[in-house]
Amino acid sequence: MEDWLHISKLSITIIAVVGLYFARQQYLVNKTKIRLDLYDRRFTIYHSVVTVFESMLCDEKVTEKEFFSFEKSCNEAKFLLPEKVHNQVVKAHSLAFKWKRLNRQLVAFEKNNLSSKGVDEVKNEMIDLEEEIESFIEPMTASFATVLKFEQF
């Protein structure tokens, strides 16, 4: 009978150790999954910003769907990014909506076949804004790089 008692004590200890091992493995898997989910959501924000800027600079046509996705990403950024990176997103948001306003003015001028001093001013403003966007992309990318290194968060 004592042998069974020793065997049961030993088996309970082994079962407890195995249980702890599996619990630790589950903890590590869940921790990695959370990190990966956060990485994916942050990358989605970055991709949305870059996509909108590329559309603005390359073909000067940004669909409402792209702007909606961009707006959603900017709203999520407040909760998913550190303040320094979020400030870059806020600036990107400001630049994008300034571009959208100027683009609508140009379309209105073209639609009404207007050629005036106002058109030239808007075109010059648009050129300046596009140069500002081009110079903004690299620092913004560097800022995002700090939070898109999977090992660091």
C-alpha positions, 0 to 999 in steps of 0.5 A: 500500500505504501508503494501506491502512495509513493507512486501517486505522490510522484505521479501528482508531481509529474502531472503538475510539472507537465501542466505548468509546462503546457501553461507556460507554452500557452502563455508564450503562444498567446503573448506572441499572437497578441504582439503579431496582432498589434504589429498587423494593425500598426502595419495596416495604419502605415500601409493606409497612409502610404497608399493614399500618398502614393495615389495622390502623388502618382495619379492624383486620384484617390477614391472615397474608399481609400479616404475612408480606409485612411480616416479609419486608420488615423482614428485607430492610430490614436490607440495603437501607436506611441505619441511620437508616431501618432503625431506623424499620423496626425500630420499625414491626416492634415496633409491628405485633407489639405490635398483633397480640398485643393484637388476638389477646387481644381476639379471644380475649376476644370469642370466650369472651364475656368482659367483665372488667377485663382486656378494658378494659385491653387495649382501652385499651392498643390505643387507646394503641398505635393513637395511637402508630402514627398519630403514627409514620407521618409521621416514618417517611414522612419518613425513607423520603423520604430514600432514595426520591428516585431522584436521591439514591442 
